[in-house]
Amino acid sequence: MVSEITQHGMILADQKILNRIHIIREQKVMLDNDLAELYGVETRRLNEQVKRNCKRFPADFMFQLSMKEYEVLMSQFATSNWGGRRKLPYAFTEQGVAMLSSILNNDTAIEVNIRIIRVFTRIREFALSNKDILLQLSKLEKEMKGNSQDIQNIFVVLRELIEKKSRPLPRNKIGFKYYD
């Protein structure tokens, strides 16, 4: 019973992390305020630590959102500007999140960092596994060329099912995607 509760809690925690991963500049990132909340620190404290250790955060680890990116992000969450931030948020890539573990040394930050890295890893594994399936299917299809039309029809249906699975029906997306 205890392990079920722990597993259920882990699933909820992972989903909470997954919901805070955004696509900005064609990269999966997490925003400074989301990370600070997960780590149990103030956003300004997290950013102070990052500034003190700026050599650890090159541009491919962290970047500051532009005003336009921030406005698009806020419009997706229907958040008002009243009482909001004074500075534009920072976005941390997977490598930037990993680097945060070296500058934030409390137990909560370490535990949360491990969970975040595991979620990023699962996202990458999922994308790679779908790619492998399509490559294998394509190889099989080439080997079966010239055989019966029924086999060809099976491949057409399989490809449609896999592509439909990898591209779910459009819906109102949660998150951020910036287009130039």
N, C-alpha and C positions, 0 to 999 in steps of 0.2 A: 504494500500500500504506500509506503513512504517513497519507494522508487518511482511509482506511478505519479505521485504528486511532484516529485523532483523533475521527472521527464516532462510533465505537462508544463511546469514552470519554465523549463529550458526552452520548450517550443514557443511559449509566449514571449520569452526574452529574445529569442532569435527572430521572431516575427516583428517585434518592436524595433530591433536593429535593422532588419530588412526594409521596413517602412521608412527608415531615415536615410537610406541610400538613394541618392539622386544621380541623374545623368546630366552633367554640365560639361560643356566643351568636349563632348563625346567620351567622357571618362566617368566611371563610377566613383562618387565622392560622398563624404559626409560633412555636414556643416559644423562649424565650431560650436554653435549653441547646442546642437543636438549631442555632440560628443561631450560637452561640458555637463549637460544634464545626465547623461548616462554615467559619467565618471563621478558625479556628485560634487562638482566644483562649479564656481561661477565662471561664466564665459570670459570675463575680463582676466581672471586668474589663469585660465588655460592659455589665453593669448599672450599674457605676460611671460609665461614660461616659454612659449614658442619664440617670442622676440629675444629672450635671453639666450636662446639656443638656435638662432637663425641659421647658422651654418649647417645644421642638421636637416633643414627643410628647403631643398632646392625647388625650383618651379614645377618639377614633375611630381613632387610630394605634396605641395600645398600652393594655392593661389587665392588671391582675393577676387571676389565676384565684382563685375562691373555693375554700374547702376542699372543698366538695362536688364542684365541677368537677374539681379535682385528683384526688380519690379515684376518680371515674368514669374519668378518663383513665388513672390507674395501674392500675385493675382491667382495663382493656382490654389493657394490655401485660403483665399478670400480673407486675408489678414489686413487690418487697418494699419495705417502709418502712425496713428496717434499713440504716443507712449512707446514708440519703437526704438530701434537701434540708432546710435549716432554714427557708427562706422559700418562700412560694408562688411559682410561676413567673409570668413575664410573657408575655403573648401579643401578638405584633406583627401588625397587619393589613398588607396590601400597601403602604399608604402609610407605615406605620411602618418596614417593611423598607427602603423607598426612603430614608426619612429617616436610617436607620442609616448609609448610605453617606456622609453629610455629617459624621458624627462619628467614623467608623472610617476611618483614612486609610492603611492598609497595602495593598499590591498585592493580596494574597489576598482581603481584604474587598471591595475594589472589583470584582474579577473574579467572586467568588461572588454579590455583590449583583446584578450584571448578569444572571447566570444565573437567579437567583430571580425577578427582575422579568419575565424572558422566560417563565418557566414560568407565573406568575400570568396573564400576558397570553394565553398559549395556552389556559389553562383558560377564561378569559372569552370568547375567540373561539369555542371549541368550543360553549359554551352558547348564544351568539348565533346561530351557524350552524344549530343544530338548531331554534331558535325561528323563524328565517327560513323554513326548509323547511316547517315546519308551517303557517305563515301563507300561504305560496304554495300549498300543497296545499289549504287551506281555500278560498282564492280560486278556484282551478281547479274545485273541487268545486261551488261555488255557480254558476259559469258553465255547468257541465255538467248542472245540474238539468233534469229533463224529458227527457233523452236516454235512450238505451237502458239497461236494467238491467245489462248487462255492464259498461258504463263505471262505473256506481255501485259494482259489486262490486270493480272494480279499485281505486277509491279507498278502499274499506273495507280491502282487503288492504294497500295502501300505508300507510295510517294505522296499522294494526296493526304492520307491520314497523318503521316509524319510531319508534312509541311503545315497542316492545319494545327497540329499539336504545338509546333514551334512558333506558330503565329496565331495566337488565340483571337477570338472575335474582338474587334475594337470596342472599347468601353471608355468611360471617363477615367482617365489615368490620374493616379496620384503620384506626385513627384515632379521633377523639373527636367525639362529638356529645352535647351536654348538653341534657336535657329538664327543664323545670321541673315 
